[in-house]
Amino acid sequence: MKSISDKLASLLLPLGAFGTAAHAANDLPGGPAVRQLNLHAAATRIAVEQAWLHWFMLITCIVIFVLVFAVMFYSIWKHRRSRGHKPANFHESVTVEVVWTVIPFLIVIGMALPATKVVVAQKDTSNADLTIKATGYQWKWGYDYLKGEGEGISFLSTLDAGHRQMSNDGATGQVPDNYLLQVDNPLVVPVNKKVRIITTANDVIHAWGVPAFGVKQDAIPGFVRDTWFRSEKTGDFYGQCYELCGKEHAYMPIHVKVLSQQDYAAWVDGEKKKMAARADDPNKVWVLDDLARRGEKVYAANCAACHQPTGKGAGPIKALDGSPVVQDPDKAKEIHVVLNGRAAMPAWKQLSDTDLAAVITYTKNNWSNKTGQIVQPAEVLAQRGK
């Protein structure tokens, strides 16, 4: 049996013949669907309850609307002046007053009780199996696994560089169904486990949300908010930053990968091995070539979206190629900017000392910036907190 949204979509299908679609699109499991008119397919019990509430409230309001306006229009038509009706002259009626007070009151109570039950459940973040902090940055998400299996894992999640390049090129030709939703490092969680998401932000207000989970929570600088979900399905689920946060707002997707418990345990083990491999000694002295090669990867993952792979910048984003700060003999100036941010550029303290030293060294020795300068991790460490 077709759902209401499917029936509406089939009715609207002929309208699409009047326009030419730029790209052939398909439904994205865990994300938006073609001609989607209903809420996302639910992956959590809360999302199921929200969908039920949506239709319950909508149908209730439509019934009230039809009944009230039917009575009103009937009264206007039946007692119109052209039929000789004269206005009645009467005083207040206690019975009428009681009826039109009690009935709306009962309707409101009938709508409020199920809604309150769902809202209270949404806010109950206690007894979580896994606690993850989601930090909004301009324009990416940082995830820190605080409690539960995977505690200590931390990474940044950024729009896939290939998708960003497609957008820069005007999205011509065939684009994937998950266009502008694919990230380099998705948030990974186990199925059927209660996951508490703590939200905050580093710069401006962001909002973390995944429609299939029925969650959306603002991420506000200097404040800590929380929400939760328990996915009953494995797979990939998508959302976006839901608060207008600047010019790159459209390039800040959320990708949650829900795995079986066995696969999640394997992922945790793999991530901890990667972290151990990346745990460089900040006192290690690097040579220029090794540091620049590592810096090139850090730049591509975190900086190229704004400063461009060519280092030329765009619009208000300043160029790094030929930049006086980058070419300045005083290395502390660029270290300070990268660590603490400046104007539209966010702070990058979440990256390791070695990664920051590598990317600064890369910018100082790439394009036309042939300074020969090397920034060691110890120099970055010395600048932190200043």
C-alpha positions, 0 to 999 in steps of 0.5 A: 500500500502506497504511503501518503507521500508516495501518492502525492509524489506520483501526482506531482510527477507530471509537473516535472515534465515542464522542466529539465532536470540538471542531473538524474538523481536517486533516493539516498538511503539514510538521506534525502529522497527524490521529491520527498514530501514526508519526513525522513524514513525513521531509524530511531524510536524517537523519529518514529514517534515524531512522524506519528505526532506530525500526522496526528497534529496535522490531521487534528488541525485539518479536522478542526479547520474543516469543522469550524469553517463549515459551521461558519460558512453554513451560518453565513449562507443559511442566514444571509440577508437576501433570504430575509433573516434578521440578526438575533438580539440575545445576551450571553449564555453560560452553557455556550461559554462552558462548551466553547471553553471545555472542548478546546481545553480537552483538544489541547490536552489531547494534543499535549499529552503525546507531544510532552511524552516525546519531548521528555524522551528526547531530553533524557540523555541519561544512561548513555552507552556512548558519549561523543562531543560534537564541536562545530567549526567554520566549516567542519565538525570535530568529534571526541569520544568521551565515554564508552567503547572508543573513549579517547578517539578524536578526529575532524570531519570535513566535506570530501575534497572531490565534492567540493571541487565538483561544486567549485566547477559548477557541478557539471556532468554527473554528480553522485547521489550523496553530493555535498554530503560525503565526508572524509571521516564520518562519525561511527557508532554501534547499532542499538546503543544509546549515543549521547551527543554533546554539542558546542562550537568554536566560533559561531552558532552551528547546529548538529542534526540528523533527520533520520534519527529525529535529532537536532541540537544547536552548538553554541560557543561557550555553552554545552548542549546535549541530545541523544539517539539510538539507531535501530538500523545499520547504514549511512545517515546524513544531516547538515549544519542547520544554523546559518554559520557563514559563507561555507554553511552549505559545505558542512555536512554530517555523516553518521555510519552505524555499524554492527557491534562487531564491526564497531569494535573492529573500527575502534581497534583500527582507530586506536592503532592509527592514533598511536601511529600519529602520536609523534614526539613533539620534541622530534626534529624533522627535516624539511622534505618529510615535514613538507610531505606531511604538511601537504596532506594536512593542507589538502584535508583542512585548508585547501577548501578555503585557501584553494589548492593553489594557495591563491585564496578567493574573495575575503580569503587571503592568499597564502602564496606570496603572503607577507605573514607566511614569508616573514622570517619571524615564524611565530607570526604564522604559528600564532595565526594558525593556532588562534585564528584571525578574522574569518579564519578559525583557530586550529588548536585541535590539530596536533603540534606536528600536523600544525608544524607540517602545514606551516612548513608546507605553506612556507615552502610551496608555490612561490614561497621558497623561504627554506624555513622549517617549523618544528613541533616544539615551536608550535607547542611553545606557542600554545596558550599564548 
